[in-house]
Amino acid sequence: MTSEQLNGHVKEMPVPDVHYEEVKIPVPWGHISGKWWGPKAKQPIITLHGWQDNSGTFDTLAPLLRDRGISLLCIDLPGHGFSSHLPPGQFYYLFWDGVHFLRRIVKFFNYQKITLLGHSLGGGISFLYAAIYPEEVDRYISIDIASPSVFPVEFLKELQPKHIDTIFKYENLKPHQQPRYDYEEMVDLVFSAHKGSLTRESAQIMLRRGMVPDSSKPNCYTLTRDPRLKVSLLASFSKDQVLEYASRIRCKVLNIRAIPGYPFDSQLYEQVLNCIANNAELTRVEVLGTHHLHLNDPESIVDHVYNFLTA
C-alpha cells in the first residue's frame, strides 16, 4: 500500500493555506525562523518538526487548527528550513539541542507556561522539556513517537567515530561543492528519502522551506538544511534514562500513534507511555497512516488535537 493510499490521498492535495506571519527570533549565532498561524494576541502552541524536516510539516494541519481559534508558532529548528545553521566547529546533538533552542524561544517571549505539539524528533524534544520543566508545561502532543530514541551501545560505538570524522568533511564543504538539483530531482530526492512516509505533494510542501535557488546555476536548487544534521547522533539515551525522564512528566499528554507509522520498539514505546501515565494525565489514540500522517492527511488527527487542546 502506498502512502497516498494509506493516508487517503488518491485525489490531488489542495494548495496549502498561506495565511501566516513569518517570525524571526534572534539568537547569538543568527536567528530561529518560524511561521505564526492565528492571532498574535493569543499565546500560541509551539510546534516542533522532525529530524531534517522543517516547519512546513505542519502546513496542512495548522490552518485547520487556526480556523478553530488556535494560534500556533511553527518553528524551524536551527539547521533546518530558514533558521540559521550553527556556527562552524559546532555539532548538533538532536534532542538536547532542541531543548536548548526551545528554552531560548520561551525566554524570548517570556512565556510562563507553554503547550507543545511535536512530530517525531519534535515529540521527543517536547517529552524532554516537559520532564525537565514540569511546572512550565501545561500539556503536549506527541505525534508518532513516545520519547527520545534509544540505541544499543554496540550500534553507537560503531557509529559515533564515523559521525565525528564525517562532520569535518561537511564543515569544509565550499558553496560550489554543495549538491544541486533541478526541481523534479529535488522532489524525487525528498520523496524517496522518506521511504514511503510522504506523498509527493507533501514532499513539495516540505521543500518550500527545504530548498533555495542556486545563484550559480539556473533552474537548480540546493537544500537549506545543514549537512551536519546527518551526523547528529553523538548524544543518545539509555532505556533507564528515558524511563526516569518519563516519570518526571506531570502535564497532560496526548500521544498519537500512526499505524503502521515508524517501526519503533513497540515494547519500549509501551513502557514509556505506561511510565508517563503513572504521574501524568495521558490520552492515547491510534490513527491509520504513515509517520507523516499529520502532513499527508491532517483531517485524520485534527479532531483529536483540537479536543485535547480545548478540554
FIDO-920320 format. One record per residue (C-alpha): residue number from 1; residue in one letter; x, y, z. Coordinates in steps of 0.001 Angstrom, whole numbers. Layout:
@i NUM&aa A&c1 X&c2 Y&c3 Z $
...
//
This chain:
@i 1&aa M&c1 0&c2 0&c3 0 $
@i 2&aa T&c1 1390&c2 3393&c3 -955 $
@i 3&aa S&c1 1489&c2 6425&c3 1345 $
@i 4&aa E&c1 -1125&c2 8053&c3 -908 $
@i 5&aa Q&c1 -3479&c2 5101&c3 -377 $
@i 6&aa L&c1 -2704&c2 4717&c3 3311 $
@i 7&aa N&c1 -3316&c2 8377&c3 4064 $
@i 8&aa G&c1 -6364&c2 8673&c3 1855 $
@i 9&aa H&c1 -4723&c2 10759&c3 -873 $
@i 10&aa V&c1 -5950&c2 9191&c3 -4055 $
@i 11&aa K&c1 -7023&c2 12684&c3 -5135 $
@i 12&aa E&c1 -4834&c2 15726&c3 -5641 $
@i 13&aa M&c1 -3963&c2 17581&c3 -2445 $
@i 14&aa P&c1 -5314&c2 21154&c3 -2362 $
@i 15&aa V&c1 -2891&c2 24062&c3 -2317 $
@i 16&aa P&c1 -1938&c2 24719&c3 1336 $
@i 17&aa D&c1 -3187&c2 27822&c3 3125 $
@i 18&aa V&c1 -552&c2 30579&c3 3200 $
@i 19&aa H&c1 -2158&c2 32981&c3 5691 $
@i 20&aa Y&c1 538&c2 33089&c3 8359 $
@i 21&aa E&c1 3215&c2 35521&c3 9519 $
@i 22&aa E&c1 6940&c2 34868&c3 9202 $
@i 23&aa V&c1 8762&c2 35194&c3 12535 $
@i 24&aa K&c1 12478&c2 35580&c3 13286 $
@i 25&aa I&c1 13736&c2 35041&c3 16828 $
@i 26&aa P&c1 17266&c2 36381&c3 17409 $
@i 27&aa V&c1 19875&c2 34005&c3 18838 $
@i 28&aa P&c1 23642&c2 34545&c3 19322 $
@i 29&aa W&c1 24518&c2 32725&c3 16082 $
@i 30&aa G&c1 21749&c2 34234&c3 13907 $
@i 31&aa H&c1 18018&c2 33574&c3 14111 $
@i 32&aa I&c1 15365&c2 30911&c3 14533 $
@i 33&aa S&c1 12674&c2 31199&c3 11869 $
@i 34&aa G&c1 9052&c2 30317&c3 12295 $
@i 35&aa K&c1 5524&c2 30665&c3 10988 $
@i 36&aa W&c1 2837&c2 32151&c3 13212 $
@i 37&aa W&c1 -657&c2 30910&c3 12406 $
@i 38&aa G&c1 -3600&c2 32682&c3 14019 $
@i 39&aa P&c1 -3947&c2 35832&c3 16133 $
@i 40&aa K&c1 -737&c2 37293&c3 17558 $
@i 41&aa A&c1 -2596&c2 38462&c3 20668 $
@i 42&aa K&c1 -3071&c2 34833&c3 21712 $
@i 43&aa Q&c1 -226&c2 32718&c3 23116 $
@i 44&aa P&c1 485&c2 30033&c3 20513 $
@i 45&aa I&c1 1014&c2 26330&c3 20680 $
@i 46&aa I&c1 4720&c2 25860&c3 19911 $
@i 47&aa T&c1 5196&c2 23179&c3 17261 $
@i 48&aa L&c1 8387&c2 21237&c3 16633 $
@i 49&aa H&c1 9097&c2 19244&c3 13484 $
@i 50&aa G&c1 11032&c2 16050&c3 12823 $
@i 51&aa W&c1 14688&c2 15422&c3 12009 $
@i 52&aa Q&c1 15780&c2 17083&c3 8735 $
@i 53&aa D&c1 12201&c2 18305&c3 8137 $
@i 54&aa N&c1 11053&c2 21888&c3 8769 $
@i 55&aa S&c1 8021&c2 23852&c3 9939 $
@i 56&aa G&c1 6329&c2 23110&c3 6614 $
@i 57&aa T&c1 5456&c2 19727&c3 8085 $
@i 58&aa F&c1 2515&c2 21495&c3 9803 $
@i 59&aa D&c1 1367&c2 23464&c3 6739 $
@i 60&aa T&c1 -1773&c2 21366&c3 6282 $
@i 61&aa L&c1 -2680&c2 20861&c3 9959 $
@i 62&aa A&c1 -2003&c2 24409&c3 11203 $
@i 63&aa P&c1 -4682&c2 26190&c3 9131 $
@i 64&aa L&c1 -7302&c2 23663&c3 10259 $
@i 65&aa L&c1 -6494&c2 24466&c3 13881 $
@i 66&aa R&c1 -6191&c2 28193&c3 13214 $
@i 67&aa D&c1 -9684&c2 28197&c3 11730 $
@i 68&aa R&c1 -10920&c2 26749&c3 15039 $
@i 69&aa G&c1 -9349&c2 29603&c3 17007 $
@i 70&aa I&c1 -5970&c2 28037&c3 17840 $
@i 71&aa S&c1 -2746&c2 30046&c3 17408 $
@i 72&aa L&c1 428&c2 28140&c3 16527 $
@i 73&aa L&c1 4093&c2 29078&c3 16285 $
@i 74&aa C&c1 5683&c2 26517&c3 13971 $
@i 75&aa I&c1 9450&c2 26871&c3 14188 $
@i 76&aa D&c1 12314&c2 25700&c3 12017 $
@i 77&aa L&c1 14809&c2 24121&c3 14386 $
@i 78&aa P&c1 18337&c2 25532&c3 13880 $
@i 79&aa G&c1 19988&c2 23996&c3 10849 $
@i 80&aa H&c1 16565&c2 23305&c3 9332 $
@i 81&aa G&c1 14347&c2 25302&c3 6989 $
@i 82&aa F&c1 15062&c2 29028&c3 7096 $
@i 83&aa S&c1 16746&c2 29046&c3 10530 $
@i 84&aa S&c1 20440&c2 29839&c3 10877 $
@i 85&aa H&c1 22898&c2 26969&c3 10920 $
@i 86&aa L&c1 25062&c2 26533&c3 13993 $
@i 87&aa P&c1 28486&c2 28221&c3 13774 $
@i 88&aa P&c1 31429&c2 26373&c3 12182 $
@i 89&aa G&c1 33023&c2 23858&c3 14501 $
@i 90&aa Q&c1 29788&c2 23059&c3 16361 $
@i 91&aa F&c1 27992&c2 19709&c3 16447 $
@i 92&aa Y&c1 24247&c2 19032&c3 16519 $
@i 93&aa Y&c1 23037&c2 16884&c3 19412 $
@i 94&aa L&c1 19461&c2 16381&c3 18222 $
@i 95&aa F&c1 17178&c2 16056&c3 21233 $
@i 96&aa W&c1 19240&c2 18083&c3 23721 $
@i 97&aa D&c1 19808&c2 20811&c3 21150 $
@i 98&aa G&c1 16069&c2 21071&c3 20761 $
@i 99&aa V&c1 15534&c2 21585&c3 24492 $
@i 100&aa H&c1 18137&c2 24367&c3 24460 $
@i 101&aa F&c1 16594&c2 26059&c3 21409 $
@i 102&aa L&c1 13077&c2 25749&c3 22819 $
@i 103&aa R&c1 14201&c2 27299&c3 26103 $
@i 104&aa R&c1 15542&c2 30305&c3 24200 $
@i 105&aa I&c1 12194&c2 30750&c3 22455 $
@i 106&aa V&c1 10293&c2 30554&c3 25750 $
@i 107&aa K&c1 12624&c2 33128&c3 27316 $
@i 108&aa F&c1 12384&c2 35421&c3 24281 $
@i 109&aa F&c1 8589&c2 35610&c3 24516 $
@i 110&aa N&c1 8614&c2 35451&c3 28330 $
@i 111&aa Y&c1 6069&c2 32633&c3 28405 $
@i 112&aa Q&c1 5362&c2 31300&c3 31885 $
@i 113&aa K&c1 3621&c2 28103&c3 30808 $
@i 114&aa I&c1 3516&c2 26526&c3 27371 $
@i 115&aa T&c1 1775&c2 23923&c3 25257 $
@i 116&aa L&c1 3795&c2 21905&c3 22751 $
@i 117&aa L&c1 2993&c2 19924&c3 19621 $
@i 118&aa G&c1 5822&c2 17802&c3 18250 $
@i 119&aa H&c1 6259&c2 15295&c3 15471 $
@i 120&aa S&c1 8983&c2 12641&c3 15700 $
@i 121&aa L&c1 12133&c2 14486&c3 16889 $
@i 122&aa G&c1 9854&c2 17351&c3 17932 $
@i 123&aa G&c1 7811&c2 14962&c3 20062 $
@i 124&aa G&c1 10985&c2 13721&c3 21736 $
@i 125&aa I&c1 12035&c2 17305&c3 22461 $
@i 126&aa S&c1 8589&c2 18009&c3 23941 $
@i 127&aa F&c1 8947&c2 14919&c3 26157 $
@i 128&aa L&c1 12316&c2 16105&c3 27490 $
@i 129&aa Y&c1 11208&c2 19687&c3 28020 $
@i 130&aa A&c1 8135&c2 18542&c3 29952 $
@i 131&aa A&c1 10343&c2 16309&c3 32105 $
@i 132&aa I&c1 12957&c2 18979&c3 32832 $
@i 133&aa Y&c1 10499&c2 21851&c3 33351 $
@i 134&aa P&c1 7418&c2 20013&c3 34660 $
@i 135&aa E&c1 5857&c2 23119&c3 36213 $
@i 136&aa E&c1 6161&c2 25124&c3 32991 $
@i 137&aa V&c1 4369&c2 22807&c3 30544 $
@i 138&aa D&c1 583&c2 22711&c3 30598 $
@i 139&aa R&c1 270&c2 19938&c3 28012 $
@i 140&aa Y&c1 1978&c2 18470&c3 24979 $
@i 141&aa I&c1 1060&c2 16418&c3 21938 $
@i 142&aa S&c1 3464&c2 13863&c3 20520 $
@i 143&aa I&c1 2889&c2 12532&c3 17006 $
@i 144&aa D&c1 4256&c2 9046&c3 16305 $
@i 145&aa I&c1 6948&c2 8990&c3 18975 $
@i 146&aa A&c1 6910&c2 8321&c3 22721 $
@i 147&aa S&c1 10349&c2 9540&c3 23801 $
@i 148&aa P&c1 13862&c2 10256&c3 22535 $
@i 149&aa S&c1 15326&c2 7331&c3 20646 $
@i 150&aa V&c1 17266&c2 4626&c3 22454 $
@i 151&aa F&c1 20096&c2 2944&c3 20561 $
@i 152&aa P&c1 22168&c2 -102&c3 21599 $
@i 153&aa V&c1 25705&c2 676&c3 22759 $
@i 154&aa E&c1 27038&c2 -1712&c3 20103 $
@i 155&aa F&c1 25384&c2 403&c3 17419 $
@i 156&aa L&c1 26623&c2 3715&c3 18825 $
@i 157&aa K&c1 30223&c2 2651&c3 19342 $
@i 158&aa E&c1 30479&c2 1908&c3 15617 $
@i 159&aa L&c1 28529&c2 4959&c3 14506 $
@i 160&aa Q&c1 29932&c2 7766&c3 16653 $
@i 161&aa P&c1 33549&c2 7786&c3 15426 $
@i 162&aa K&c1 32311&c2 7776&c3 11835 $
@i 163&aa H&c1 29984&c2 10684&c3 12569 $
@i 164&aa I&c1 32735&c2 12748&c3 14175 $
@i 165&aa D&c1 35029&c2 12282&c3 11187 $
@i 166&aa T&c1 32216&c2 12974&c3 8729 $
@i 167&aa I&c1 31486&c2 16297&c3 10447 $
@i 168&aa F&c1 34947&c2 17519&c3 9432 $
@i 169&aa K&c1 34130&c2 16707&c3 5823 $
@i 170&aa Y&c1 30823&c2 18549&c3 5906 $
@i 171&aa E&c1 32147&c2 21678&c3 7597 $
@i 172&aa N&c1 34842&c2 22026&c3 4942 $
@i 173&aa L&c1 32371&c2 21898&c3 2055 $
@i 174&aa K&c1 32621&c2 25015&c3 -104 $
@i 175&aa P&c1 29418&c2 26551&c3 -1520 $
@i 176&aa H&c1 30245&c2 25326&c3 -5020 $
@i 177&aa Q&c1 30591&c2 21770&c3 -3666 $
@i 178&aa Q&c1 27015&c2 21608&c3 -2381 $
@i 179&aa P&c1 24820&c2 19198&c3 -4386 $
@i 180&aa R&c1 22475&c2 20896&c3 -6870 $
@i 181&aa Y&c1 19248&c2 19533&c3 -8292 $
@i 182&aa D&c1 16503&c2 20700&c3 -10587 $
@i 183&aa Y&c1 13012&c2 20875&c3 -9098 $
@i 184&aa E&c1 11820&c2 17393&c3 -10066 $
@i 185&aa E&c1 15099&c2 15866&c3 -8885 $
@i 186&aa M&c1 14691&c2 17641&c3 -5559 $
@i 187&aa V&c1 11143&c2 16319&c3 -5130 $
@i 188&aa D&c1 12341&c2 12818&c3 -6033 $
@i 189&aa L&c1 15166&c2 13126&c3 -3501 $
@i 190&aa V&c1 12921&c2 14093&c3 -586 $
@i 191&aa F&c1 10146&c2 11689&c3 -1561 $
@i 192&aa S&c1 12496&c2 8696&c3 -1790 $
@i 193&aa A&c1 14472&c2 9637&c3 1336 $
@i 194&aa H&c1 11336&c2 9316&c3 3458 $
@i 195&aa K&c1 10746&c2 5772&c3 2189 $
@i 196&aa G&c1 7006&c2 5995&c3 1629 $
@i 197&aa S&c1 6174&c2 8159&c3 4636 $
@i 198&aa L&c1 5495&c2 11250&c3 2481 $
@i 199&aa T&c1 3254&c2 11668&c3 -521 $
@i 200&aa R&c1 4838&c2 13554&c3 -3428 $
@i 201&aa E&c1 2567&c2 16501&c3 -2640 $
@i 202&aa S&c1 3823&c2 16501&c3 946 $
@i 203&aa A&c1 7417&c2 16418&c3 -273 $
@i 204&aa Q&c1 6685&c2 19514&c3 -2352 $
@i 205&aa I&c1 5202&c2 21275&c3 670 $
@i 206&aa M&c1 8271&c2 20474&c3 2762 $
@i 207&aa L&c1 10550&c2 21805&c3 39 $
@i 208&aa R&c1 9049&c2 25283&c3 256 $
@i 209&aa R&c1 11386&c2 25799&c3 3203 $
@i 210&aa G&c1 13718&c2 22958&c3 2380 $
@i 211&aa M&c1 15425&c2 24379&c3 -701 $
@i 212&aa V&c1 16579&c2 27681&c3 -2203 $
@i 213&aa P&c1 17500&c2 28636&c3 -5788 $
@i 214&aa D&c1 21158&c2 28173&c3 -6644 $
@i 215&aa S&c1 22584&c2 31507&c3 -7787 $
@i 216&aa S&c1 25315&c2 29870&c3 -9856 $
@i 217&aa K&c1 23142&c2 27507&c3 -11882 $
@i 218&aa P&c1 19766&c2 28485&c3 -13405 $
@i 219&aa N&c1 16743&c2 26314&c3 -12583 $
@i 220&aa C&c1 18655&c2 24439&c3 -9896 $
@i 221&aa Y&c1 18322&c2 24357&c3 -6125 $
@i 222&aa T&c1 20295&c2 23490&c3 -3009 $
@i 223&aa L&c1 18965&c2 22171&c3 294 $
@i 224&aa T&c1 18559&c2 24685&c3 3113 $
@i 225&aa R&c1 19287&c2 22218&c3 5900 $
@i 226&aa D&c1 22749&c2 21944&c3 7407 $
@i 227&aa P&c1 24510&c2 18777&c3 6157 $
@i 228&aa R&c1 25933&c2 18305&c3 9661 $
@i 229&aa L&c1 22441&c2 17230&c3 10739 $
@i 230&aa K&c1 23072&c2 13912&c3 9002 $
@i 231&aa V&c1 25649&c2 13062&c3 11665 $
@i 232&aa S&c1 23958&c2 14256&c3 14845 $
@i 233&aa L&c1 23616&c2 11067&c3 16893 $
@i 234&aa L&c1 26575&c2 11815&c3 19159 $
@i 235&aa A&c1 24337&c2 12156&c3 22215 $
@i 236&aa S&c1 21986&c2 9285&c3 22978 $
@i 237&aa F&c1 19854&c2 7900&c3 25769 $
@i 238&aa S&c1 19710&c2 4641&c3 27661 $
@i 239&aa K&c1 16413&c2 2953&c3 28427 $
@i 240&aa D&c1 16815&c2 3762&c3 32129 $
@i 241&aa Q&c1 17334&c2 7454&c3 31360 $
@i 242&aa V&c1 14233&c2 7631&c3 29182 $
@i 243&aa L&c1 12070&c2 5918&c3 31804 $
@i 244&aa E&c1 13404&c2 8191&c3 34536 $
@i 245&aa Y&c1 12549&c2 11279&c3 32490 $
@i 246&aa A&c1 9121&c2 9818&c3 31705 $
@i 247&aa S&c1 8435&c2 9516&c3 35432 $
@i 248&aa R&c1 9035&c2 13262&c3 35891 $
@i 249&aa I&c1 6331&c2 14416&c3 33462 $
@i 250&aa R&c1 3314&c2 15948&c3 35202 $
@i 251&aa C&c1 1368&c2 17685&c3 32416 $
@i 252&aa K&c1 -1444&c2 16463&c3 30198 $
@i 253&aa V&c1 -112&c2 14354&c3 27316 $
@i 254&aa L&c1 -1679&c2 13251&c3 24030 $
@i 255&aa N&c1 185&c2 10531&c3 22161 $
@i 256&aa I&c1 -926&c2 9964&c3 18565 $
@i 257&aa R&c1 456&c2 6692&c3 17235 $
@i 258&aa A&c1 409&c2 6252&c3 13461 $
@i 259&aa I&c1 -443&c2 2737&c3 12268 $
@i 260&aa P&c1 1815&c2 1383&c3 10845 $
@i 261&aa G&c1 3841&c2 4600&c3 11316 $
@i 262&aa Y&c1 7512&c2 4422&c3 12225 $
@i 263&aa P&c1 8860&c2 995&c3 13284 $
@i 264&aa F&c1 9735&c2 1866&c3 16878 $
@i 265&aa D&c1 10494&c2 -746&c3 19530 $
@i 266&aa S&c1 6870&c2 -1433&c3 20489 $
@i 267&aa Q&c1 7779&c2 -2816&c3 23913 $
@i 268&aa L&c1 9758&c2 291&c3 24886 $
@i 269&aa Y&c1 7046&c2 2534&c3 23411 $
@i 270&aa E&c1 4523&c2 908&c3 25759 $
@i 271&aa Q&c1 6849&c2 1092&c3 28755 $
@i 272&aa V&c1 7419&c2 4807&c3 28237 $
@i 273&aa L&c1 3716&c2 5611&c3 27916 $
@i 274&aa N&c1 2852&c2 3484&c3 30940 $
@i 275&aa C&c1 5520&c2 5307&c3 32930 $
@i 276&aa I&c1 4136&c2 8694&c3 31864 $
@i 277&aa A&c1 620&c2 7573&c3 32808 $
@i 278&aa N&c1 1735&c2 6861&c3 36390 $
@i 279&aa N&c1 2152&c2 10572&c3 37121 $
@i 280&aa A&c1 500&c2 12461&c3 34264 $
@i 281&aa E&c1 -2866&c2 12549&c3 32519 $
@i 282&aa L&c1 -2208&c2 10552&c3 29343 $
@i 283&aa T&c1 -4521&c2 10258&c3 26347 $
@i 284&aa R&c1 -3626&c2 7737&c3 23654 $
@i 285&aa V&c1 -5017&c2 7370&c3 20160 $
@i 286&aa E&c1 -4037&c2 5248&c3 17183 $
@i 287&aa V&c1 -4681&c2 6535&c3 13666 $
@i 288&aa L&c1 -4192&c2 4771&c3 10341 $
@i 289&aa G&c1 -1364&c2 6438&c3 8449 $
@i 290&aa T&c1 2343&c2 6769&c3 7855 $
@i 291&aa H&c1 4885&c2 8509&c3 10084 $
@i 292&aa H&c1 3913&c2 11824&c3 8424 $
@i 293&aa L&c1 146&c2 11348&c3 8687 $
@i 294&aa H&c1 -241&c2 14857&c3 10153 $
@i 295&aa L&c1 1024&c2 16342&c3 6867 $
@i 296&aa N&c1 -416&c2 13816&c3 4417 $
@i 297&aa D&c1 -3858&c2 13597&c3 5999 $
@i 298&aa P&c1 -4356&c2 16262&c3 8699 $
@i 299&aa E&c1 -8110&c2 15650&c3 8839 $
@i 300&aa S&c1 -7382&c2 12250&c3 10385 $
@i 301&aa I&c1 -5978&c2 13809&c3 13571 $
@i 302&aa V&c1 -7282&c2 17388&c3 13765 $
@i 303&aa D&c1 -10277&c2 16494&c3 15964 $
@i 304&aa H&c1 -8041&c2 14582&c3 18394 $
@i 305&aa V&c1 -5648&c2 17527&c3 18604 $
@i 306&aa Y&c1 -8340&c2 20188&c3 18944 $
@i 307&aa N&c1 -10324&c2 18288&c3 21563 $
@i 308&aa F&c1 -7187&c2 17728&c3 23633 $
@i 309&aa L&c1 -6134&c2 21380&c3 23412 $
@i 310&aa T&c1 -9548&c2 22684&c3 24437 $
@i 311&aa A&c1 -10511&c2 20095&c3 27062 $
//
